[in-house]
Amino acid sequence: MKKYRLTDAKKQEEDALRYWASKSIKQKIDAMEQIMKNFYEVQGTNLHEQRLQRVLKIVKLSQS
């Protein structure tokens, strides 16, 4: 784990970009899934609970 001073924000951002650029797509997706799971755990949301789905229907309007 690296430590940064608050004044090193630009260096920290460059290191983060370099780090993620070196990861494969699968590693990036896995990391994002873990971040989402952590978020839902903090929010107290059950990942497996039934949710309502949004249903959209496209209709063609008649020309008047």
C-alpha positions as CSV (number, residue, x, y, z in Angstrom):
1,M,0.0,0.0,0.0
2,K,1.4,3.4,-1.0
3,K,1.0,6.5,1.2
4,Y,0.5,9.9,-0.4
5,R,0.5,13.4,0.8
6,L,-2.6,15.4,-0.1
7,T,-0.3,17.6,-2.2
8,D,0.6,14.5,-4.3
9,A,-2.9,14.2,-5.9
10,K,-1.5,14.4,-9.5
11,K,1.0,11.6,-8.8
12,Q,-1.6,9.5,-7.1
13,E,-3.9,9.9,-10.1
14,E,-1.1,9.0,-12.5
15,D,-0.2,5.9,-10.4
16,A,-3.9,4.8,-10.3
17,L,-4.2,5.2,-14.1
18,R,-1.0,3.2,-14.6
19,Y,-2.2,0.5,-12.2
20,W,-5.6,0.1,-13.9
21,A,-4.0,0.2,-17.4
22,S,-1.9,-2.8,-16.5
23,K,-5.0,-4.9,-15.5
24,S,-6.9,-7.2,-17.9
25,I,-10.6,-6.5,-18.7
26,K,-11.6,-9.4,-16.5
27,Q,-9.7,-8.1,-13.5
28,K,-11.3,-4.6,-14.0
29,I,-14.8,-6.2,-14.2
30,D,-14.1,-8.3,-11.1
31,A,-13.0,-5.3,-9.2
32,M,-16.1,-3.3,-10.3
33,E,-18.3,-6.2,-9.2
34,Q,-16.6,-6.3,-5.8
35,I,-17.0,-2.5,-5.4
36,M,-20.7,-2.9,-6.2
37,K,-21.1,-5.7,-3.7
38,N,-19.3,-3.7,-1.0
39,F,-21.6,-0.7,-1.8
40,Y,-24.8,-2.8,-1.4
41,E,-23.5,-4.3,1.8
42,V,-22.9,-0.9,3.3
43,Q,-26.3,0.3,2.2
44,G,-27.9,-2.9,3.7
45,T,-29.3,-4.0,0.4
46,N,-29.7,-7.8,-0.2
47,L,-28.2,-8.6,-3.6
48,H,-30.5,-11.6,-4.0
49,E,-33.8,-9.9,-3.0
50,Q,-36.6,-9.8,-5.6
51,R,-36.7,-6.4,-7.2
52,L,-39.3,-4.9,-9.5
53,Q,-38.3,-4.7,-13.1
54,R,-39.0,-1.7,-15.2
55,V,-40.9,-2.7,-18.3
56,L,-40.9,-0.4,-21.3
57,K,-43.1,-0.7,-24.3
58,I,-42.5,1.1,-27.6
59,V,-45.7,2.0,-29.5
60,K,-46.1,3.5,-32.9
61,L,-48.3,6.6,-32.8
62,S,-50.7,7.1,-35.6
63,Q,-50.3,10.3,-37.6
64,S,-53.3,12.6,-37.3
